[in-house]
Amino acid sequence: SLIQKEIADFTVQCYQNNAFRAVSKADVLGKWNVFFFYPADFTFVCPTELEDLANLYEKFRAAGCEIYAVSRDPHFAQGLASERIQKIQYPMLADPTHCLAKDFEVYIEADGLAERGSFIVNPEGKIVSYEVSAGNVGRNADELLRKVQACQFVAEGN
């Protein structure tokens, strides 16, 4: 199980609000985070899932949680993707070397892609909840938000 596994140090490029920047482990510590792995920007299911997350982004932010979408696509390609993806305000992390996919154990070496994995990482940088699905199974943003809130409630209750 990956529960309570501390994420490894990393630095990757990010696309957000029509700009590029680096994101590292230091940027995720001290707050709740969702790492949302998906195979690639130009697939059928991915833009739908990413748009659903975008529609709830303010609710995640209100819960003190940042969303990091992660794909193997290079950061400069992410801004070129579909109209749905161009509306996204949360950070989109580029993982062309698969360092994040390998650390979160969702890398499919034969395909050079990541499984559809959703990981909730607490402010200490530890995985407290995750779900990995087959490539053709979409995820539900409302349910992911509920899980974040449940993890926060459990953390506060301890």
Secondary structure, DSSP 4 states (H G I P E B T S, - for coil): --TTPBPPP-EEEEEETTEEEEEEHHHHTTSEEEEEE-S-TTSSHHHHHHHHHHHTHHHHHHTTEEEEEEESS-HHHHTTS-HHHHT--S-EEE-TT-HHHHHTT-EETTTTEE-EEEEEE-TTSBEEEEEEE-TT----HHHHHHHHHHHHHHHHH-
